[in-house]
């Protein structure tokens, strides 16, 4: 997401029109997106809903081969590697400035 994408978000435009720095609005949007993805990844890493009963179904994220057959290897620690996926390569440091 870059500053030009803010033109598609009415609330962002209203903030900018009242004097907010577009860069700051962009950082707030990025931080919100990061927090949402982080929360979803934590649920995946935790094998389900932390508030679920013991008898409720859960899940595991498993690796598959090219034919979609399970390899038997569980994928975990996604939340720990989330910042490594930052396209800027700075592990999200600019989001928290």
N, C-alpha and C positions, 0 to 999 in steps of 0.2 A: 504494500500500500504506500503510495506517495501522495504528496500534497494535492496533486491534480484530481485524485479520486474523491477529495472532500467536496467537490462541486456536486456530486451525486447524493450527498447526505444533507437533507434540509436542516437538521439540527446543527450540524457543523457550520453550514453557511450562516445560520442565525448567530452563532457564537462569533464567527469572524466579523460579521457585520456590526457587532456590538464592540469590537475592538480586540477580541482575542487573537493572539498570535497563531497563524495557521500551523506553524510547526508544533506548538503546544497542543493544539487540537488533534493533530496527527498522532502525537505521542500518546495522548489519552486513548485514542482509538486503538493504537497498537497494543497498549497495555491491557485494554479490555479484551482484545482478541487473544492475547497470550494467556491471560487468566482463564478464559473459557476453554481454550485448547488444553491447558495444563490440568484443569479440573476433569475434563473428559478422559485424558490419558491416565490420570490417577485412578479413575474408575476402572479402566481397562487393566491397569497394572494390579489392581486389588481384586481381580477376578469377580467383579460384580458390585452390586449396590451394598455399601457398608451398613445400611439400615435393614437389609433383607433378613428374613428369618433363616435359621440354619437349614430348614427344609426347602427353601426356595431355590430355584435353579440359579446357577452361576455360569461362568464361562472362563475359558482360557484362550489366549491368543497363541496360535500355533503356527510354526513355519510349515510351508508346503513346498513340494518340488514343482517342476515345470508342468506336470499334469494335475496339479492340485491335490496330490496325495500327501497326507501328513508325514513329516519327517520324524516326528516324535520329539522335536526340540520346541520347548516353550519359549515364547518371546516375552521378556520382562524388562523392567528398568526403563520403560519408555519415558517416564517423567524425568528421569535423571539425564536423558540424552536430548531432551527437547531443545534446549538452548543451542545444541550443536547444529541444529538444522537452520539456524539463522542465515538467510541468504547473504547478509552483509559480512558474515564471518566474525562478528564481534560478540557472539553469544548474548545478544539482546541488550548489551550495555547502553545503547542509545535510547532504549525505551525507558530506562530508569534514571535518566539524567535530570 
